Amino acid sequence: MSHSPEFSRRIPFNRLGSGLDETIEASPAERRALAARLGIPEIETLVCRFRLMPSESRSVLAEGHLSAKITQICVITSEPFEDVLAETFFLKFIPESDMPEDEFDIDSIDLDGPDEVPHDGKAVDIGEAAAEQLALMLDPYPRKPGAGLENAVDVAPAEGEEGEHLSGEEPDGLRRPNPFSALSALKNRGRKE
């Protein structure tokens, strides 16, 4: 199922010539729509510079540099925070007909080569390519600077300390009930003495 790209910038093949440098910037409406698609509160800025070079068999090599200022939600504090992203990436636009079939064939993937993106034979959509790169750049578990797990163990317990509270004894000397004692009683009820 295809969707209408929120940030589309189609470059027709006849504009490419022997190479083309193009800088694109998302409008406020495009940024709002793209933020909704990516599930983040806001995209304040999104700019991407492309260097496009025609290649063999209707392919186009692309070097891009994306920079964005976004707002994400911290997974620890649930607070919004701003983040600045910047990354250079490489793509190869290839005809849709040359894209691999649905089956995943690990042997046909060039792990060192650029990611392959389909085009319709008339133009390459560098806006959608930038949107997809932004999605890849997002941290799946964003954390606000300075937010940490205050109760995390920084030092391994010394020998003998690790079982201190596992015995069922609280720090005040009282004994906690064994949570499995009820199960033990049920199990033993069925036995004859």
C-alpha positions in Angstrom: 0.0 0.0 0.0 1.6 3.3 -1.1 1.0 6.6 0.6 1.3 10.2 -0.7 4.6 11.5 0.4 4.4 14.4 2.9 7.7 15.8 1.6 7.9 15.2 -2.1 10.5 16.9 -4.4 10.6 15.1 -7.7 13.6 15.8 -10.0 12.9 14.8 -13.6 15.6 12.9 -15.4 16.0 15.7 -18.0 17.1 18.1 -15.3 20.0 15.8 -14.1 22.3 16.5 -17.1 25.7 15.2 -16.1 25.0 15.9 -12.5 23.0 18.2 -10.3 23.3 19.8 -6.8 20.0 20.4 -5.1 19.1 21.7 -1.7 15.6 21.1 -0.4 13.8 22.4 2.7 10.5 21.2 4.2 7.7 23.7 4.6 5.9 24.1 8.0 2.9 22.0 6.7 5.3 19.3 5.3 7.1 19.2 8.6 3.9 18.8 10.6 2.7 16.0 8.3 6.1 14.2 8.4 6.3 14.5 12.3 2.8 12.8 12.5 4.0 10.0 10.1 7.2 9.5 12.2 5.3 9.7 15.5 7.3 12.6 17.0 5.9 15.8 18.4 7.7 18.3 16.1 10.2 18.8 13.3 11.4 22.4 13.6 13.7 22.3 10.6 14.5 19.8 7.9 17.1 20.6 5.2 18.8 18.2 2.8 21.6 18.8 0.3 21.9 16.4 -2.6 24.5 15.7 -5.2 22.9 13.6 -8.0 24.9 11.8 -10.6 23.3 9.8 -13.4 24.7 6.2 -13.7 24.2 3.1 -15.9 20.8 1.7 -16.8 18.7 4.6 -15.7 20.2 4.6 -12.1 21.1 7.8 -10.2 23.8 7.9 -7.5 23.0 10.3 -4.7 25.1 11.7 -1.9 23.0 13.6 0.7 23.6 15.6 3.8 20.5 15.9 6.0 20.2 18.2 9.0 17.1 18.5 11.2 16.0 20.0 14.5 13.3 17.8 16.0 11.4 17.3 19.3 11.2 13.8 20.7 9.8 12.2 23.9 12.3 10.9 26.4 11.7 7.2 27.2 12.8 7.7 30.8 11.1 10.9 31.9 8.3 11.1 29.2 9.3 14.8 28.7 9.7 16.4 25.3 13.2 17.5 24.4 14.9 19.0 21.3 17.5 17.2 19.4 19.7 18.2 16.4 20.5 15.5 13.8 23.0 15.7 11.0 24.2 12.9 8.8 25.7 12.2 5.4 24.3 9.3 3.4 24.5 7.6 0.0 21.7 6.2 -2.1 21.2 4.7 -5.5 17.9 5.3 -7.2 17.1 2.4 -9.5 14.1 1.6 -11.7 11.2 -0.1 -9.9 11.5 -3.0 -12.3 15.1 -3.6 -11.1 14.1 -3.8 -7.4 14.4 -7.3 -5.8 11.3 -9.4 -5.5 9.5 -9.7 -2.2 11.6 -12.6 -1.2 14.7 -11.7 0.9 17.8 -13.0 -0.8 20.9 -12.2 1.4 23.3 -13.1 -1.4 22.0 -10.4 -3.7 22.5 -7.6 -1.2 25.6 -5.5 -1.5 26.2 -4.6 2.2 29.0 -2.2 1.3 27.0 -0.4 -1.4 24.5 2.4 -1.1 20.9 1.7 -0.2 18.7 1.2 -3.3 15.6 3.3 -3.7 13.1 2.8 -6.5 12.1 5.4 -9.0 9.2 5.4 -11.6 11.4 6.0 -14.6 10.4 9.7 -15.0 11.9 11.3 -11.9 13.6 10.6 -8.6 11.9 11.8 -5.4 14.6 13.3 -3.2 12.1 14.7 -0.7 10.8 11.2 0.1 14.4 9.9 0.2 15.2 12.6 2.8 12.1 11.7 4.8 13.2 8.0 4.9 16.7 9.0 5.9 15.3 11.1 8.7 13.2 8.1 9.9 16.4 5.9 9.9 18.3 8.6 11.9 15.7 8.7 14.7 16.8 7.0 18.0 14.1 4.3 18.7 14.7 4.9 22.5 15.3 8.7 22.7 16.7 9.9 26.0 16.8 13.5 27.1 20.3 14.7 27.9 21.0 14.1 31.6 18.1 11.7 32.0 19.4 8.5 33.5 18.4 5.6 35.6 19.3 6.9 39.1 18.9 3.4 40.7 21.1 1.6 38.2 23.8 -0.5 39.6 27.2 1.1 38.8 29.3 -1.3 40.9 29.0 -5.1 41.2 28.2 -6.2 44.8 31.1 -7.5 46.8 31.2 -11.2 47.6 28.6 -12.0 50.2 26.6 -8.9 49.5 24.6 -10.2 46.5 22.4 -12.5 48.6 21.7 -10.1 51.5 18.1 -9.3 50.6 17.4 -12.6 48.8 17.1 -14.5 52.0 13.7 -13.0 52.7 15.0 -10.8 55.5 14.2 -7.1 55.4 16.7 -4.5 56.4 14.8 -4.0 59.7 15.3 -7.7 60.6 11.7 -8.8 59.9 11.2 -11.8 57.8 9.1 -11.5 54.6 6.6 -14.3 53.8 7.8 -16.7 51.1 5.6 -16.0 48.1 5.7 -19.7 47.2 4.5 -21.0 50.6 0.9 -21.0 49.5 1.7 -23.1 46.4 3.7 -25.5 48.6 0.7 -25.9 50.9 -1.6 -26.6 48.0 0.8 -29.2 46.7 1.2 -30.9 50.0 -2.6 -31.0 50.7 -3.0 -33.7 48.0 -0.4 -36.0 49.7 -1.3 -38.6 52.3 0.9 -38.9 55.3 
